[in-house]
Amino acid sequence: MSGRRLRAATLGLGILASLSAAVPSLPASAGEAGDHAGHAVALQPAQMEADWGVELISVRLSAAGTMIDLRVRVTDAERATRYLDRALQPRLIDAASNRVLTVPSAGKVGSLRQTGRHLRNGQVLSDLFANPGRMVKAGGSVSFTLGGLRLDGLRVEG
């Protein structure tokens, strides 16, 4: 890797780490109130694909463990527009501590949640969640909530 690329990658990790540290985790009851996730019905990944038009690909640690990268693939572009609704705030809930992890947003960078208007089948979407203090470890279990969607028991890959 060239020196310029290495410096850019190091700077990027530093920015992500500072964003992650600046975003506190919330108790599940406080974090869920904003997007009515308390009314969410737990679904299986296959139901998520049928109802929301996206399939879960992975939940992985990223940025040296300071972020969690959740990726989904669009299977039905028309139904998947709900997934990108900016009014809905995605959350991860750590099963071990019941703490809520959110998608950070910084002034110059904006939200670390992928958005778009022109979805196509097969497109991969990514949400980056802050993992303050590296609370969630590889092998840990989280729940994903977004509006009325809730997926429980998702294993975090290393």
N, CA, C and O of each residue as an XYZ file, in Angstrom:
632
protein
N       0.850     -1.164      0.000
C       0.000      0.000      0.000
C       0.897      1.229      0.000
O       1.879      1.288      0.740
N       0.563      2.199     -0.822
C       1.379      3.400     -0.914
C       1.228      4.232      0.350
O       0.262      4.072      1.096
N       2.180      5.112      0.586
C       2.158      5.977      1.760
C       0.924      6.859      1.799
O       0.358      7.089      2.868
N       0.503      7.353      0.645
C      -0.673      8.226      0.578
C      -1.936      7.455      0.965
O      -2.767      7.961      1.719
N      -2.078      6.231      0.449
C      -3.245      5.423      0.777
C      -3.245      5.036      2.249
O      -4.298      5.034      2.887
N      -2.088      4.711      2.792
C      -1.979      4.342      4.190
C      -2.381      5.512      5.082
O      -3.106      5.325      6.059
N      -1.909      6.731      4.748
C      -2.289      7.915      5.529
C      -3.789      8.164      5.440
O      -4.416      8.503      6.444
N      -4.371      8.003      4.262
C      -5.812      8.211      4.083
C      -6.607      7.188      4.888
O      -7.603      7.533      5.524
N      -6.171      5.933      4.860
C      -6.864      4.888      5.609
C      -6.758      5.146      7.107
O      -7.733      4.964      7.835
N      -5.604      5.560      7.568
C      -5.399      5.858      8.981
C      -6.270      7.029      9.406
O      -6.879      6.989     10.474
N      -6.336      8.062      8.591
C      -7.172      9.215      8.878
C      -8.635      8.794      8.940
O      -9.363      9.214      9.839
N      -9.070      7.969      7.994
C     -10.452      7.492      7.981
C     -10.805      6.712      9.234
O     -11.880      6.904      9.801
N      -9.906      5.831      9.673
C     -10.150      5.075     10.905
C     -10.211      6.004     12.108
O     -11.013      5.794     13.018
N      -9.371      7.028     12.115
C      -9.382      7.997     13.211
C     -10.695      8.753     13.279
O     -11.231      8.969     14.366
N     -11.220      9.159     12.125
C     -12.493      9.863     12.085
C     -13.614      8.953     12.574
O     -14.452      9.375     13.371
N     -13.636      7.703     12.099
C     -14.671      6.766     12.531
C     -14.583      6.500     14.026
O     -15.607      6.422     14.705
N     -13.376      6.361     14.540
C     -13.208      6.109     15.969
C     -13.700      7.291     16.791
O     -14.339      7.098     17.825
N     -13.412      8.519     16.344
C     -13.867      9.686     17.091
C     -15.380      9.823     17.019
O     -16.007     10.226     17.998
N     -15.981      9.494     15.871
C     -17.438      9.516     15.773
C     -18.048      8.484     16.708
O     -19.033      8.764     17.392
N     -17.473      7.308     16.737
C     -17.983      6.244     17.577
C     -17.906      6.631     19.050
O     -18.837      6.368     19.810
N     -16.820      7.243     19.450
C     -16.650      7.641     20.842
C     -17.601      8.770     21.217
O     -18.003      8.882     22.375
N     -17.964      9.604     20.256
C     -18.817     10.750     20.527
C     -20.291     10.375     20.615
O     -21.093     11.169     21.107
N     -20.666      9.197     20.155
C     -22.063      8.779     20.159
C     -22.289      7.837     21.325
O     -21.806      6.705     21.309
N     -23.024      8.294     22.346
C     -23.250      7.410     23.489
C     -24.261      6.326     23.152
O     -25.132      6.510     22.302
N     -24.132      5.195     23.831
C     -25.151      4.167     23.683
C     -26.269      4.512     24.648
O     -26.033      5.160     25.668
N     -27.465      4.091     24.340
C     -28.633      4.399     25.140
C     -29.240      3.128     25.679
O     -29.062      2.059     25.095
N     -29.964      3.225     26.797
C     -30.732      2.060     27.218
C     -31.760      1.750     26.148
O     -32.231      2.665     25.474
N     -32.122      0.493     25.972
C     -33.028      0.107     24.892
C     -34.343      0.859     24.946
O     -34.866      1.229     23.895
N     -34.898      1.100     26.113
C     -36.185      1.784     26.191
C     -36.085      3.214     25.679
O     -37.014      3.692     25.029
N     -34.983      3.914     25.953
C     -34.825      5.291     25.487
C     -34.564      5.343     23.997
O     -35.088      6.219     23.309
N     -33.768      4.429     23.491
C     -33.416      4.458     22.079
C     -34.547      4.058     21.170
O     -34.597      4.486     20.017
N     -35.458      3.243     21.666
C     -36.521      2.748     20.813
C     -37.697      3.718     20.733
O     -38.514      3.617     19.818
N     -37.793      4.639     21.657
C     -38.960      5.507     21.689
C     -39.080      6.375     20.449
O     -40.195      6.668     20.017
N     -37.975      6.792     19.869
C     -38.003      7.718     18.756
C     -38.591      7.168     17.484
O     -39.165      7.938     16.714
N     -38.484      5.889     17.217
C     -39.000      5.370     15.949
C     -40.040      4.274     16.162
O     -40.262      3.450     15.274
N     -40.674      4.257     17.324
C     -41.758      3.331     17.622
C     -41.339      1.881     17.512
O     -42.166      1.021     17.210
N     -40.063      1.591     17.753
C     -39.594      0.218     17.671
C     -40.192     -0.640     18.777
O     -40.155     -1.868     18.695
N     -40.746     -0.005     19.814
C     -41.400     -0.763     20.859
C     -42.593     -1.546     20.320
O     -43.025     -2.516     20.943
N     -43.129     -1.139     19.173
C     -44.249     -1.812     18.543
C     -43.779     -2.767     17.447
O     -44.602     -3.346     16.737
N     -42.497     -2.933     17.307
C     -41.950     -3.777     16.247
C     -42.254     -5.240     16.531
O     -42.244     -5.682     17.680
N     -42.517     -5.961     15.490
C     -42.759     -7.400     15.585
C     -41.501     -8.109     15.117
O     -40.983     -7.816     14.040
N     -41.008     -9.045     15.927
C     -39.804     -9.777     15.554
C     -40.074    -10.618     14.311
O     -41.053    -11.363     14.249
N     -39.197    -10.489     13.327
C     -39.310    -11.216     12.068
C     -38.113    -12.129     11.877
O     -37.085    -11.975     12.535
N     -38.258    -13.066     10.981
C     -37.148    -13.878     10.519
C     -36.568    -13.183      9.289
O     -37.279    -12.434      8.619
N     -35.286    -13.416      8.977
C     -34.700    -12.775      7.799
C     -35.494    -12.994      6.511
O     -35.551    -12.097      5.669
N     -36.110    -14.171      6.339
C     -36.900    -14.416      5.123
C     -38.119    -13.500      5.070
O     -38.511    -13.049      3.993
N     -38.727    -13.219      6.239
C     -39.863    -12.304      6.286
C     -39.419    -10.876      5.966
O     -40.160    -10.120      5.339
N     -38.223    -10.514      6.392
C     -37.688     -9.197      6.087
C     -37.600     -9.019      4.572
O     -37.945     -7.965      4.039
N     -37.142    -10.044      3.900
C     -37.026     -9.984      2.447
C     -38.408     -9.860      1.807
O     -38.588     -9.075      0.877
N     -39.371    -10.618      2.289
C     -40.717    -10.578      1.714
C     -41.412     -9.247      1.971
O     -42.080     -8.713      1.085
N     -41.256     -8.704      3.195
C     -41.970     -7.479      3.571
C     -41.238     -6.198      3.188
O     -41.875     -5.218      2.804
N     -39.909     -6.191      3.287
C     -39.132     -4.969      3.102
C     -38.337     -4.951      1.805
O     -37.795     -3.903      1.451
N     -38.242     -6.057      1.084
C     -37.526     -6.084     -0.189
C     -36.018     -6.070     -0.068
O     -35.324     -5.730     -1.026
N     -35.490     -6.442      1.115
C     -34.037     -6.525      1.311
C     -33.721     -7.814      2.058
O     -34.513     -8.277      2.879
N     -32.560     -8.387      1.767
C     -32.108     -9.567      2.503
C     -30.848     -9.206      3.276
O     -29.984     -8.483      2.780
N     -30.757     -9.717      4.495
C     -29.598     -9.466      5.335
C     -28.407    -10.235      4.784
O     -28.491    -11.439      4.541
N     -27.290     -9.526      4.587
C     -26.061    -10.175      4.125
C     -25.143    -10.448      5.304
O     -24.685    -11.574      5.498
N     -24.873     -9.399      6.101
C     -23.932     -9.585      7.202
C     -24.054     -8.489      8.246
O     -24.558     -7.398      7.982
N     -23.573     -8.817      9.442
C     -23.395     -7.864     10.536
C     -21.966     -8.097     11.001
O     -21.661     -9.145     11.570
N     -21.077     -7.114     10.759
C     -19.645     -7.310     11.024
C     -19.044     -6.147     11.789
O     -19.483     -5.002     11.675
N     -18.025     -6.476     12.575
C     -17.225     -5.422     13.195
C     -16.405     -4.743     12.111
O     -15.959     -5.387     11.161
N     -16.210     -3.441     12.256
C     -15.451     -2.663     11.282
C     -14.671     -1.594     12.033
O     -14.907     -1.361     13.219
N     -13.746     -0.950     11.343
C     -12.956      0.151     11.913
C     -12.352     -0.242     13.261
O     -12.538      0.449     14.262
N     -11.639     -1.342     13.269
C     -10.955     -1.845     14.466
C     -11.919     -2.069     15.631
O     -11.551     -1.891     16.792
N     -13.163     -2.463     15.312
C     -14.141     -2.773     16.341
C     -14.930     -1.592     16.863
O     -15.798     -1.769     17.718
N     -14.658     -0.389     16.375
C     -15.371      0.795     16.853
C     -16.689      1.028     16.116
O     -17.481      1.884     16.510
N     -16.917      0.273     15.055
C     -18.153      0.392     14.277
C     -18.680     -1.015     13.986
O     -17.930     -1.991     13.995
N     -19.989     -1.092     13.727
C     -20.608     -2.338     13.281
C     -21.248     -2.051     11.934
O     -22.055     -1.132     11.799
N     -20.879     -2.842     10.945
C     -21.317     -2.664      9.560
C     -22.423     -3.673      9.264
O     -22.179     -4.879      9.224
N     -23.648     -3.170      9.056
C     -24.775     -4.020      8.704
C     -25.035     -3.841      7.213
O     -25.214     -2.719      6.739
N     -25.056     -4.949      6.477
C     -25.261     -4.887      5.026
C     -26.468     -5.709      4.621
O     -26.700     -6.814      5.111
N     -27.233     -5.118      3.700
C     -28.390     -5.801      3.125
C     -28.317     -5.693      1.605
O     -27.701     -4.773      1.066
N     -28.951     -6.639      0.923
C     -29.018     -6.629     -0.542
C     -30.471     -6.390     -0.950
O     -31.382     -7.019     -0.409
N     -30.684     -5.492     -1.894
C     -32.018     -5.185     -2.399
C     -32.494     -6.355     -3.269
O     -31.825     -6.743     -4.227
N     -33.658     -6.908     -2.920
C     -34.244     -7.982     -3.727
C     -35.495     -7.503     -4.465
O     -35.882     -8.080     -5.481
N     -36.117     -6.455     -3.955
C     -37.280     -5.850     -4.607
C     -37.153     -4.340     -4.429
O     -37.451     -3.805     -3.361
N     -36.711     -3.663     -5.476
C     -36.401     -2.228     -5.394
C     -37.604     -1.395     -4.957
O     -37.434     -0.407     -4.243
N     -38.782     -1.761     -5.358
C     -39.973     -0.984     -5.001
C     -40.254     -1.069     -3.499
O     -40.493     -0.048     -2.855
N     -40.226     -2.267     -2.949
C     -40.475     -2.433     -1.512
C     -39.308     -1.916     -0.675
O     -39.515     -1.487      0.461
N     -38.103     -1.945     -1.200
C     -36.913     -1.538     -0.443
C     -36.858     -0.035     -0.186
O     -36.077      0.402      0.658
N     -37.647      0.759     -0.872
C     -37.630      2.208     -0.606
C     -38.024      2.496      0.834
O     -37.581      3.497      1.398
N     -38.837      1.657      1.438
C     -39.186      1.813      2.867
C     -37.960      1.731      3.751
O     -37.853      2.442      4.750
N     -37.036      0.862      3.379
C     -35.813      0.664      4.169
C     -34.994      1.952      4.244
O     -34.326      2.205      5.246
N     -35.044      2.757      3.198
C     -34.243      3.983      3.140
C     -34.973      5.214      3.659
O     -34.433      6.318      3.584
N     -36.172      5.057      4.178
C     -36.936      6.192      4.693
C     -36.131      6.895      5.777
O     -35.817      6.297      6.807
N     -35.796      8.161      5.550
C     -34.958      8.909      6.500
C     -35.653      9.175      7.831
O     -34.994      9.459      8.831
N     -36.976      9.085      7.847
C     -37.709      9.289      9.097
C     -37.519      8.108     10.051
O     -37.699      8.256     11.260
N     -37.161      6.956      9.526
C     -36.930      5.772     10.353
C     -35.462      5.711     10.739
O     -34.582      5.803      9.884
N     -35.204      5.557     12.018
C     -33.836      5.500     12.516
C     -33.466      4.058     12.852
O     -34.049      3.468     13.762
N     -32.501      3.482     12.126
C     -32.093      2.106     12.431
C     -31.349      2.045     13.764
O     -30.647      2.985     14.137
N     -31.507      0.952     14.463
C     -30.846      0.749     15.749
C     -30.390     -0.707     15.848
O     -31.030     -1.618     15.323
N     -29.274     -0.894     16.532
C     -28.844     -2.234     16.944
C     -28.956     -2.275     18.452
O     -28.574     -1.320     19.129
N     -29.472     -3.360     18.985
C     -29.582     -3.531     20.430
C     -28.700     -4.700     20.826
O     -28.896     -5.825     20.367
N     -27.722     -4.422     21.686
C     -26.809     -5.452     22.165
C     -27.562     -6.374     23.121
O     -28.124     -5.913     24.115
N     -27.576     -7.661     22.827
C     -28.312     -8.619     23.651
C     -27.719     -8.745     25.051
O     -28.455     -8.966     26.012
N     -26.403     -8.608     25.182
C     -25.754     -8.789     26.480
C     -26.040     -7.638     27.444
O     -26.279     -7.869     28.629
N     -26.017     -6.401     26.945
C     -26.178     -5.242     27.829
C     -27.506     -4.517     27.649
O     -27.851     -3.653     28.456
N     -28.255     -4.856     26.605
C     -29.514     -4.193     26.259
C     -29.309     -2.711     25.916
O     -30.235     -1.909     26.043
N     -28.113     -2.358     25.489
C     -27.812     -0.982     25.082
C     -28.098     -0.819     23.589
O     -27.942     -1.752     22.800
N     -28.522      0.395     23.225
C     -28.873      0.696     21.844
C     -27.706      1.378     21.153
O     -27.130      2.331     21.677
N     -27.365      0.880     19.974
C     -26.310      1.482     19.155
C     -26.977      2.187     17.977
O     -27.883      1.644     17.345
N     -26.516      3.402     17.693
C     -27.130      4.206     16.642
C     -26.152      4.483     15.513
O     -24.952      4.236     15.633
N     -26.685      4.996     14.420
C     -25.863      5.416     13.288
C     -25.408      6.841     13.576
O     -26.247      7.734     13.697
N     -24.096      7.077     13.689
C     -23.627      8.430     13.990
C     -23.778      9.361     12.793
O     -23.854      8.925     11.644
N     -23.819     10.645     13.095
C     -23.897     11.662     12.054
C     -22.969     12.804     12.455
O     -23.031     13.303     13.578
N     -22.117     13.207     11.529
C     -21.187     14.307     11.785
C     -21.475     15.430     10.791
O     -21.982     15.187      9.696
N     -21.147     16.649     11.180
C     -21.442     17.815     10.358
C     -20.957     17.718      8.928
O     -21.740     17.917      8.000
N     -19.688     17.418      8.728
C     -19.130     17.404      7.372
C     -19.370     16.091      6.640
O     -19.514     16.080      5.417
N     -19.414     14.990      7.374
C     -19.557     13.677      6.755
C     -21.027     13.311      6.567
O     -21.379     12.651      5.589
N     -21.880     13.730      7.488
C     -23.291     13.367      7.457
C     -23.503     12.017      8.112
O     -22.618     11.497      8.791
N     -24.670     11.462      7.908
C     -25.028     10.177      8.493
C     -24.229      9.055      7.842
O     -23.969      9.082      6.639
N     -23.846      8.077      8.640
C     -23.120      6.921      8.116
C     -24.110      5.825      7.717
O     -23.867      4.631      7.893
N     -25.220      6.283      7.179
C     -26.257      5.388      6.668
C     -26.420      5.675      5.181
O     -26.618      6.819      4.772
N     -26.333      4.631      4.392
C     -26.435      4.802      2.948
C     -27.864      5.164      2.574
O     -28.819      4.564      3.066
N     -27.996      6.144      1.703
C     -29.306      6.541      1.213
C     -29.270      6.570     -0.299
O     -28.199      6.533     -0.904
N     -30.407      6.634     -0.890
C     -30.488      6.699     -2.344
C     -31.929      6.687     -2.783
O     -32.814      6.243     -2.052
N     -32.151      7.166     -3.952
C     -33.518      7.212     -4.473
C     -33.739      6.192     -5.581
O     -34.866      5.747     -5.800
N     -32.695      5.827     -6.265
C     -32.831      4.943     -7.418
C     -32.244      3.576     -7.082
O     -31.113      3.260     -7.451
N     -33.031      2.777     -6.378
C     -32.579      1.445     -6.008
C     -32.736      0.492     -7.186
O     -33.595      0.665     -8.051
N     -31.880     -0.514     -7.185
C     -31.990     -1.557     -8.197
C     -31.768     -2.903     -7.511
O     -31.041     -2.999     -6.522
N     -32.393     -3.917     -8.044
C     -32.238     -5.255     -7.479
C     -30.769     -5.659     -7.510
O     -30.074     -5.425     -8.499
N     -30.304     -6.264     -6.426
C     -28.911     -6.684     -6.318
C     -28.010     -5.645     -5.682
O     -26.873     -5.959     -5.330
N     -28.483     -4.413     -5.524
C     -27.673     -3.359     -4.911
C     -27.462     -3.671     -3.430
O     -28.381     -4.127     -2.750
N     -26.250     -3.424     -2.935
C     -25.927     -3.656     -1.529
C     -25.942     -2.320     -0.794
O     -25.318     -1.353     -1.231
N     -26.666     -2.277      0.333
C     -26.764     -1.082      1.170
C     -26.052     -1.343      2.486
O     -26.013     -2.474      2.970
N     -25.490     -0.289      3.060
C     -24.710     -0.430      4.276
C     -25.107      0.618      5.306
O     -25.321      1.782      4.967
N     -25.204      0.201      6.562
C     -25.390      1.105      7.697
C     -24.226      0.862      8.646
O     -23.913     -0.284      8.968
N     -23.581      1.943      9.096
C     -22.492      1.829     10.070
C     -22.990      2.338     11.419
O     -23.414      3.487     11.542
N     -22.934      1.474     12.422
C     -23.376      1.813     13.763
C     -22.174      2.050     14.661
O     -21.185      1.321     14.583
N     -22.252      3.068     15.513
C     -21.197      3.313     16.490
C     -21.187      2.162     17.501
O     -22.240      1.669     17.906
N     -19.991      1.746     17.899
C     -19.820      0.694     18.896
C     -18.910      1.256     19.989
O     -17.753      0.853     20.101
N     -19.436      2.199     20.806
C     -18.599      2.878     21.796
C     -17.980      1.902     22.788
O     -18.646      1.015     23.321
N     -16.689      2.095     23.017
C     -15.971      1.228     23.941
C     -15.855     -0.199     23.457
O     -15.555     -1.107     24.232
N     -16.095     -0.393     22.167
C     -16.064     -1.745     21.581
C     -16.925     -2.707     22.405
O     -16.537     -3.841     22.684
N     -18.100     -2.215     22.782
C     -19.016     -2.954     23.642
C     -19.424     -4.298     23.032
O     -19.408     -5.321     23.716
N     -19.786     -4.296     21.753
C     -20.187     -5.528     21.083
C     -18.940     -6.188     20.503
O     -18.169     -5.555     19.781
N     -18.757     -7.439     20.820
C     -17.583     -8.197     20.370
C     -17.985     -9.171     19.264
O     -19.164     -9.467     19.072
N     -16.977     -9.658     18.546
C     -17.226    -10.692     17.540
C     -17.878    -11.885     18.225
O     -17.450    -12.299     19.302
N     -18.906    -12.433     17.603
C     -19.644    -13.548     18.178
C     -20.811    -13.115     19.040
O     -21.643    -13.936     19.427
N     -20.878    -11.807     19.347
C     -21.980    -11.281     20.146
C     -23.287    -11.306     19.371
O     -23.301    -11.487     18.153
N     -24.367    -11.123     20.084
C     -25.693    -11.149     19.481
C     -26.328     -9.769     19.579
O     -26.249     -9.115     20.619
N     -26.962     -9.327     18.485
C     -27.654     -8.048     18.453
C     -29.022     -8.223     17.803
O     -29.275     -9.193     17.089
N     -29.891     -7.260     18.071
C     -31.176     -7.165     17.376
C     -31.120     -5.905     16.530
O     -30.531     -4.903     16.934
N     -31.731     -5.958     15.360
C     -31.799     -4.817     14.459
C     -33.238     -4.333     14.417
O     -34.153     -5.126     14.194
N     -33.449     -3.022     14.631
C     -34.788     -2.458     14.529
C     -34.788     -1.301     13.546
O     -33.823     -0.545     13.437
N     -35.891     -1.187     12.840
C     -36.094     -0.082     11.898
C     -37.599      0.039     11.696
O     -38.219     -0.791     11.031
N     -38.180      1.093     12.285
C     -39.632      1.222     12.194
C     -40.301      0.012     12.813
O     -40.029     -0.313     13.969
N     -41.170     -0.663     12.077
C     -41.871     -1.846     12.577
C     -41.109     -3.139     12.386
O     -41.616     -4.215     12.703
N     -39.890     -3.043     11.867
C     -39.063     -4.233     11.621
C     -38.177     -4.510     12.831
O     -37.600     -3.592     13.414
N     -38.075     -5.777     13.198
C     -37.145     -6.183     14.258
C     -36.626     -7.574     13.921
O     -37.398     -8.514     13.730
N     -35.294     -7.687     13.851
C     -34.634     -8.981     13.663
C     -33.818     -9.276     14.910
O     -32.937     -8.494     15.267
N     -34.090    -10.371     15.569
C     -33.410    -10.749     16.802
C     -32.362    -11.824     16.530
O     -32.432    -12.550     15.539
N     -31.390    -11.907     17.435
C     -30.423    -12.995     17.411
C     -29.420    -12.949     16.266
O     -28.957    -13.993     15.808
N     -29.079    -11.753     15.801
C     -28.087    -11.645     14.722
C     -26.690    -11.748     15.313
O     -26.359    -11.027     16.254
N     -25.869    -12.638     14.769
C     -24.504    -12.816     15.254
C     -23.563    -11.833     14.556
O     -23.608    -11.660     13.338
N     -22.717    -11.200     15.354
C     -21.750    -10.233     14.828
C     -20.481    -10.985     14.451
O     -19.892    -11.689     15.271
N     -20.070    -10.823     13.187
C     -18.853    -11.459     12.694
C     -17.646    -10.574     13.021
O     -17.767     -9.360     13.187
N     -16.470    -11.227     13.109
C     -15.237    -10.503     13.445
C     -14.596     -9.791     12.317
O     -13.557     -9.155     12.499
